[in-house]
Amino acid sequence: MVNAAMIQSNEPIKLVIGMQYVVGKDIPKGVYKATANSGHGDFIVYGQSGENKVNIILGENNVSEQEFVAEEGDTIFTAVDTTLTPVN
């Protein structure tokens, strides 16, 4: 598992399939572009109160990336090999 304190704010973050990540604990808050590295699968971001902020299938129907805002306390789940790239 990655750790937010160990990640530089400008470096890409690789997410492991099937894991949940908490923004502020596992990854830093910020604006990211989520990119499917291979295949396709669910990419979901839940807000702190549980609402869906992002719910897409990355890598399917020409959807290879999704830009989103990751806020403190959000939860990210991915079912596809994904890289988060900070957007400046």
C-alpha positions as CSV (number, residue, x, y, z in Angstrom):
1,M,0.0,0.0,0.0
2,V,1.2,3.5,-0.8
3,N,1.4,6.2,1.8
4,A,0.5,9.8,1.3
5,A,3.4,11.1,3.3
6,M,5.9,9.2,1.1
7,I,4.5,10.4,-2.3
8,Q,5.8,13.5,-4.0
9,S,2.9,15.7,-5.1
10,N,4.0,15.6,-8.8
11,E,4.8,11.9,-9.3
12,P,2.3,9.4,-10.9
13,I,0.8,6.8,-8.5
14,K,0.1,3.2,-9.5
15,L,-3.0,1.7,-8.0
16,V,-3.4,-2.0,-7.3
17,I,-6.5,-3.7,-8.6
18,G,-9.1,-4.5,-6.0
19,M,-7.6,-2.2,-3.3
20,Q,-9.3,0.8,-1.6
21,Y,-7.3,4.0,-1.1
22,V,-8.2,6.8,1.3
23,V,-7.3,10.3,0.2
24,G,-5.1,12.0,2.8
25,K,-3.9,8.7,4.2
26,D,-2.9,6.6,1.2
27,I,-2.6,9.3,-1.5
28,P,-2.3,13.1,-1.3
29,K,-5.4,15.2,-2.1
30,G,-5.3,17.0,-5.4
31,V,-6.6,16.9,-9.0
32,Y,-5.6,13.7,-10.9
33,K,-6.0,12.1,-14.2
34,A,-6.8,8.4,-13.8
35,T,-5.6,6.3,-16.7
36,A,-6.3,2.6,-17.5
37,N,-2.9,1.0,-18.1
38,S,-4.4,-2.1,-19.6
39,G,-7.7,-3.8,-19.8
40,H,-10.9,-2.3,-18.5
41,G,-12.8,-2.2,-15.2
42,D,-14.6,-0.1,-12.6
43,F,-13.0,3.1,-11.3
44,I,-15.0,4.6,-8.4
45,V,-14.4,7.6,-6.1
46,Y,-16.7,7.9,-3.1
47,G,-16.9,11.2,-1.2
48,Q,-16.4,11.4,2.5
49,S,-20.2,11.0,3.1
50,G,-20.4,8.0,0.7
51,E,-21.8,9.7,-2.4
52,N,-20.5,8.6,-5.8
53,K,-18.2,11.3,-7.2
54,V,-16.8,9.2,-10.1
55,N,-18.2,5.9,-11.3
56,I,-16.9,4.8,-14.7
57,I,-15.5,1.8,-16.5
58,L,-11.9,2.8,-17.5
59,G,-10.6,1.3,-20.7
60,E,-14.0,0.6,-22.2
61,N,-15.8,2.4,-25.1
62,N,-12.8,4.7,-25.6
63,V,-12.7,5.9,-22.0
64,S,-9.1,5.5,-21.2
65,E,-8.8,8.3,-18.7
66,Q,-10.8,10.4,-16.2
67,E,-9.9,13.7,-14.5
68,F,-11.2,14.1,-11.0
69,V,-10.7,16.0,-7.7
70,A,-9.5,13.9,-4.8
71,E,-10.5,15.5,-1.5
72,E,-9.5,14.6,2.0
73,G,-11.4,11.5,3.2
74,D,-12.5,10.4,-0.3
75,T,-12.2,6.6,-1.0
76,I,-10.9,5.3,-4.3
77,F,-11.6,1.8,-5.6
78,T,-10.2,0.4,-8.9
79,A,-10.9,-2.9,-10.7
80,V,-8.4,-2.1,-13.5
81,D,-4.6,-1.5,-13.5
82,T,-4.7,2.3,-13.0
83,T,-2.2,5.2,-12.8
84,L,-3.1,8.5,-11.1
85,T,-1.2,11.4,-12.6
86,P,-1.3,14.8,-10.8
87,V,-2.8,17.6,-13.0
88,N,-1.2,21.0,-12.5
